Amino acid sequence: MTDEDRAERAAGTGLTDADRTALIAALRAADAVRFGEFELSHGGTSDYYVDKYLFETDPDSLTAVAEAFADRLAGTDATLAGVALGAVPLVAVTAEKLGRSYVIARKETKEYGTGNRIEGRLDDGEEVIVLEDIATTGQSAVDAVEALREAGATVDRVIVVVDREEGAHELLAEHDVDLEALLTATELLDERA
């Protein structure tokens, strides 16, 4: 790694230009970036779609994402949390790379078994960083943060693979949470072939 790469990583993105280009290439190689007309989960439409299930089920892409998350998280020993269902593979592989535990934040309290909303071991006051796949409005990340806080965790960071730049940063800030993205939609689309 060059001094320029170290300086760039220290500037807060966690990714060098080479890392960013490689991550974009991995998402594209998994055919996870598609163009056309798509309806989004929040009800809006978009002329592009990032298919999290394609990049999360492709071993090369999943490895690239997990390595980028692990690099970003190397300076902390916080417990990781993944938002069910999409971020579970991301948090599992990242936690394994870092050798630490993780928890899963369900969208709703389950109606059977233990009836948990947060799965895994979590101590009161424990620092947790939420990993998420795609941020659009940020509502699912806010819901996960609130559930984790209700369970006793301290949460002030969410890291996503792609920030679609459609309000998630602002919504999370209203809840005293910093949103960090491995990639923004602008970066992803600037690489459009």
BAKEFI-446524 format. One record per residue (C-alpha): x, y, z; residue number from 1. Coordinates in steps of 0.25 Angstrom, whole numbers, plus 5000, padded with zeros to 4 digits. Layout:
! residues N
PT;px;py;pz;bake
PT;X;Y;Z;NUM
...
! end
This chain:
! residues 193
PT;px;py;pz;bake
PT;5000;5000;5000;1
PT;5006;5014;4996;2
PT;5006;5026;5005;3
PT;4995;5032;4996;4
PT;4987;5020;4999;5
PT;4989;5021;5014;6
PT;4985;5035;5014;7
PT;4973;5033;5006;8
PT;4969;5022;5015;9
PT;4971;5031;5027;10
PT;4963;5042;5021;11
PT;4950;5034;5025;12
PT;4945;5026;5013;13
PT;4953;5013;5017;14
PT;4955;5010;5003;15
PT;4966;5014;4993;16
PT;4963;5017;4979;17
PT;4968;5004;4975;18
PT;4960;4997;4986;19
PT;4947;5005;4982;20
PT;4950;5001;4967;21
PT;4952;4986;4971;22
PT;4939;4986;4979;23
PT;4931;4992;4968;24
PT;4937;4982;4959;25
PT;4933;4971;4968;26
PT;4918;4976;4969;27
PT;4918;4977;4954;28
PT;4924;4963;4952;29
PT;4913;4957;4960;30
PT;4903;4964;4951;31
PT;4898;4972;4964;32
PT;4897;4985;4957;33
PT;4885;4986;4947;34
PT;4879;4997;4939;35
PT;4865;4998;4935;36
PT;4852;5002;4942;37
PT;4851;4996;4956;38
PT;4841;4998;4968;39
PT;4848;5000;4981;40
PT;4844;4994;4995;41
PT;4840;5008;5000;42
PT;4830;5010;4988;43
PT;4839;5019;4979;44
PT;4845;5015;4965;45
PT;4859;5016;4960;46
PT;4866;5014;4947;47
PT;4876;5005;4954;48
PT;4876;4994;4964;49
PT;4887;4988;4973;50
PT;4883;4973;4975;51
PT;4888;4970;4989;52
PT;4885;4955;4987;53
PT;4894;4954;4975;54
PT;4906;4961;4981;55
PT;4904;4954;4995;56
PT;4903;4940;4989;57
PT;4914;4941;4979;58
PT;4927;4937;4987;59
PT;4937;4947;4980;60
PT;4927;4958;4982;61
PT;4924;4954;4997;62
PT;4939;4953;5000;63
PT;4942;4967;4994;64
PT;4930;4973;5002;65
PT;4935;4966;5015;66
PT;4949;4970;5013;67
PT;4945;4984;5011;68
PT;4936;4984;5024;69
PT;4948;4977;5032;70
PT;4958;4988;5027;71
PT;4948;4999;5032;72
PT;4946;4992;5045;73
PT;4960;4988;5048;74
PT;4961;5000;5058;75
PT;4950;4996;5067;76
PT;4946;4983;5075;77
PT;4931;4986;5075;78
PT;4921;4975;5073;79
PT;4915;4975;5059;80
PT;4900;4974;5056;81
PT;4894;4970;5043;82
PT;4880;4974;5039;83
PT;4872;4962;5035;84
PT;4871;4956;5024;85
PT;4880;4963;5015;86
PT;4892;4967;5023;87
PT;4893;4954;5031;88
PT;4903;4948;5021;89
PT;4911;4961;5021;90
PT;4912;4961;5036;91
PT;4915;4946;5037;92
PT;4927;4947;5028;93
PT;4932;4960;5033;94
PT;4931;4955;5047;95
PT;4939;4942;5044;96
PT;4950;4950;5037;97
PT;4951;4959;5049;98
PT;4950;4948;5059;99
PT;4938;4954;5067;100
PT;4924;4951;5070;101
PT;4912;4957;5064;102
PT;4897;4959;5066;103
PT;4885;4959;5056;104
PT;4874;4970;5057;105
PT;4861;4964;5052;106
PT;4851;4973;5046;107
PT;4841;4968;5056;108
PT;4840;4960;5069;109
PT;4838;4946;5065;110
PT;4825;4939;5069;111
PT;4832;4926;5073;112
PT;4843;4920;5080;113
PT;4850;4930;5089;114
PT;4842;4942;5083;115
PT;4855;4950;5081;116
PT;4856;4962;5072;117
PT;4872;4962;5074;118
PT;4878;4948;5072;119
PT;4892;4945;5078;120
PT;4899;4950;5091;121
PT;4898;4964;5095;122
PT;4902;4971;5108;123
PT;4896;4983;5113;124
PT;4904;4995;5109;125
PT;4911;4988;5098;126
PT;4916;4996;5087;127
PT;4910;4991;5074;128
PT;4913;4995;5059;129
PT;4902;4991;5049;130
PT;4905;4986;5036;131
PT;4895;4987;5025;132
PT;4894;4984;5010;133
PT;4887;4996;5003;134
PT;4883;5009;5009;135
PT;4872;5017;5002;136
PT;4863;5024;5012;137
PT;4870;5018;5024;138
PT;4858;5013;5031;139
PT;4862;4999;5032;140
PT;4875;5003;5038;141
PT;4868;5012;5048;142
PT;4859;5001;5052;143
PT;4871;4992;5055;144
PT;4878;5003;5063;145
PT;4865;5005;5071;146
PT;4863;4990;5074;147
PT;4878;4989;5078;148
PT;4877;5001;5087;149
PT;4865;4995;5093;150
PT;4872;4983;5096;151
PT;4883;4991;5103;152
PT;4893;4993;5092;153
PT;4901;5006;5089;154
PT;4900;5009;5075;155
PT;4905;5021;5067;156
PT;4910;5015;5054;157
PT;4904;5008;5042;158
PT;4912;5004;5030;159
PT;4906;5000;5017;160
PT;4911;4994;5004;161
PT;4904;5004;4996;162
PT;4897;5017;5000;163
PT;4887;5021;4989;164
PT;4888;5035;4994;165
PT;4873;5037;4996;166
PT;4872;5042;5010;167
PT;4878;5031;5019;168
PT;4889;5039;5024;169
PT;4880;5050;5028;170
PT;4870;5041;5035;171
PT;4881;5033;5042;172
PT;4887;5047;5047;173
PT;4873;5050;5053;174
PT;4875;5038;5062;175
PT;4890;5041;5065;176
PT;4896;5031;5056;177
PT;4907;5033;5046;178
PT;4905;5026;5033;179
PT;4917;5021;5026;180
PT;4917;5015;5012;181
PT;4927;5006;5005;182
PT;4921;5012;4992;183
PT;4911;5023;4988;184
PT;4902;5022;4977;185
PT;4910;5033;4970;186
PT;4922;5025;4971;187
PT;4915;5012;4966;188
PT;4909;5019;4955;189
PT;4921;5028;4951;190
PT;4927;5014;4947;191
PT;4915;5011;4938;192
PT;4920;5003;4926;193
! end
